[in-house]
């Protein structure tokens, strides 16, 4: 069986769309609380902001916004994944590892069409 290369742009956009959705569902309460003394607020704000930048970067010709957003999201995702690693059988760990893998993909392809 041959790979469906024609589905690559659709898959890339699905990943771009999923990042703000993940940010919304995971970090909405933390961002709404607006507790600037809590480190989790800054992590949530960065994840949300750079998720939106990753989405917007898909509309641009240059790779800069996509690459920088992916790099920041990779770091935040790995931090969050290892933050939740201590808890046994935690789906949040899997979510952030999948997010980190997606950001590695964007780091490697940029805005490839």
N, C-alpha and C positions, 0 to 999 in steps of 0.2 A: 504494500500500500504506500502511496506517495503522500508527502505532506501537503496540506491545503495552504499553499503560500498566499493565496488570494485573501485568506481570512486574517492575515497578519495586521493590517491597518485596523480592522474592527477589534481585534484582541487588544492592541495597544490602546485604543480609545476606551475600551471597557476597563482597562487597568487605570487609565487616567481618571475616568469617572468614578471608579470605586474608591479612590483615595479621599476625595472630599466627603464621600458617603461614610467611609470608615471614621474619618475625623469627626463628623457630625454625630454618629452613633456612639462613639467611644468617649469623646472629650467634651461633649456639649455641656454637661453639668459642671465640669471643672472650669471651663472658660466662662460660663455664666456666673459662677461664684466670684470671679475676679479677685481672688485672694493673692495679691502680689507678694506676700511673704512666703508662699508655698512654691517649691520647685516644680511640682506637678502642673501648676498653672502655666509656667513658662514653657514646659515641654508640650502641653496641650496647645498653647497658642502657636508655638513654632510648627507643630505638626499640622494644625489647621491652616495656617498661613501658607506654608510651603506646599501643602496639598493643592490649594487653590492655584498657586504659582505653577505647579506641575501641569495642571489642567490648562491654564492660560498659555504655557510654554508650547503646547501642542499646536497652537495656531500660528506660531512664529516660524520664520525661516531659519533663524540661527538656533543653535543648540544650547546656548548659554543658560537660559532660564531653566530649561528642562534638566540640564546636567547639574547645575547648582542645587536646584530643588531636590533632585534625586539624591544627591550627596548628603544634604541635610536630613532628608527623610530616612535615608539609610542609617545614619548615625542615631537619630532619635528612635527608630524602630529597633535597632540592636540594643540600645539602652533599655527601652521598655521591655523587650523580650527577656533580657537577662535580669531585669528587675522582677519579673513575674516567674522566673525560672524556679525559684525556691518553692513555690507552691506546687503541690502534686496534682497532676492531671488538669492543667489550667488551659482552657481554649484561647485565652488572651495571649499566652506565649506563642501558640501556633499562629494566631492572627498576625502578630508582629514579625514572626519569622517569615511568613508568606509576604508580608509587606516589604521586608528587607530584600527578599529575593526579587520582588518586582522592581525595586529601586535599583538593584544591580543590573537588571535588564535594561532599564532606562539609561543607566550610566554607560552601558556598552553600546546602545544603539542611538541614543539621542532622539532626534526628531525624524528618524528614518521613515520614509513614506513607502 
